[in-house]
Amino acid sequence: MGTPARITWVYDVVSPFAYLSLPRLAQLPPGCTVEAVPVLLAALLDHFGQRGPAEIDSKRLFTYRFVLWRARRAGLPMRFPPRHPFNPLAALRLIIAAGSTLEAARTALSAVFRDGRDVSDPKVIAELAANLGVADAEARIQDPAVKAKLRQNTEWAAAHGIFGVPTVVVGEECFWGDDAFDMALDYLADPEGFRDEAMRAAEAIPIGAARVPRA
């Protein structure tokens, strides 16, 4: 089976794993094209009733250390912003105003996790807008069409079962997390290997017990 021509990469600039994942897109097989789709992770967490890693103290510390370790192993410079998590709305809307390109994603993610910039600061957003060639950034970020596009992206992701970022989408298959990127590459190389008896059986495993929400 030939390699699918179109890959969708779903991300939020608040995610340090998106910063790790972006350079790996260069490992996709020849012939693949990538559509970068910015979404609001907080809305996905709400939609699926999840808590983010930064909302659990012990998980938050582990996640930050894990990301730094992975960045060092990959040879990527990394510096956290002054506060995390932060409000990513302005940066996400700026990316959309700039055409939702991979270059726009790279510019914003590099500012946050390579340079440690605070993209909730209007001055930082103005600098990024100048780098991206977006005139009158403040007005563009408040543009109803730009806001609507971010909502549509996030609603599309939720409707497709995308519960976290970054996620690589290949056809109907979703591969969540930077550490699942190799899985996506294997799927692209041999999709039939993901349709064997064991993989199909995984779809039908019944739930044996469920947590009861606390009152």
C-alpha positions, 0 to 999 in steps of 0.5 A, spaced: 500 500 500 502 506 498 504 512 503 498 516 504 499 523 501 496 527 507 498 528 514 495 532 519 499 534 525 494 537 531 498 541 536 497 547 541 503 551 543 502 550 550 505 543 549 512 542 550 511 535 547 509 539 540 516 542 540 519 536 541 514 533 535 515 538 530 522 537 528 520 529 527 516 531 521 522 531 517 522 524 518 516 522 514 516 518 508 517 522 501 511 524 498 507 526 505 504 533 505 503 535 512 497 540 514 498 543 521 492 544 525 492 549 531 487 547 537 486 549 544 488 543 548 484 546 554 478 545 550 479 538 548 481 536 556 474 539 558 471 535 552 473 528 554 473 530 562 481 529 563 486 533 567 492 536 564 499 533 566 500 540 569 494 539 574 497 534 578 503 536 582 507 530 581 505 529 574 507 536 573 514 535 575 515 529 572 513 531 565 517 537 565 523 533 567 521 528 562 521 533 556 527 536 558 531 529 558 528 528 551 530 534 548 537 533 551 537 526 548 534 529 541 540 535 541 534 540 542 535 546 546 530 547 551 528 553 556 521 553 559 517 560 559 516 564 565 510 560 567 507 554 565 501 552 563 500 559 560 494 562 556 496 560 549 490 563 545 493 569 542 499 565 540 494 560 537 490 566 533 496 569 531 498 562 528 491 562 524 492 569 522 499 567 519 496 562 515 497 556 520 503 554 516 508 549 519 513 555 519 508 559 524 508 553 528 515 553 528 516 560 530 511 560 536 513 553 539 521 556 538 519 562 542 516 558 548 520 552 549 527 554 545 527 561 548 523 561 554 518 567 551 512 568 554 507 568 549 501 571 553 505 578 553 502 582 548 509 585 546 512 578 545 506 577 540 507 583 537 514 581 535 512 574 533 507 577 528 512 582 525 517 575 524 511 572 521 509 578 517 502 579 520 500 586 520 496 589 525 497 583 530 492 586 535 486 586 530 487 580 527 487 576 534 481 579 535 478 578 528 472 573 529 474 569 523 480 567 526 477 566 533 472 562 529 477 558 525 480 556 532 474 553 535 472 549 528 479 546 529 478 544 536 471 541 535 474 538 529 479 534 533 474 533 538 469 530 533 475 525 531 477 523 538 483 527 538 484 527 546 491 530 546 497 534 543 501 533 539 497 528 535 499 525 528 493 523 524 494 518 518 487 517 514 482 515 520 488 513 525 491 518 530 497 517 534 498 521 540 504 524 543 511 525 541 513 518 543 508 515 538 511 518 532 515 512 531 508 508 531 506 513 526 512 512 521 511 504 522 504 505 520 505 509 514 510 503 512 506 498 513 498 499 515 496 492 514 501 490 520 496 494 524 490 490 522 492 483 524 488 479 529 491 482 535 490 489 533 483 488 531 481 484 538 484 490 542 478 494 539 473 489 542 476 489 549 470 490 554 470 494 560 471 490 566 470 496 572 469 503 572 471 509 577 465 512 580 466 519 580 466 523 587 460 526 589 
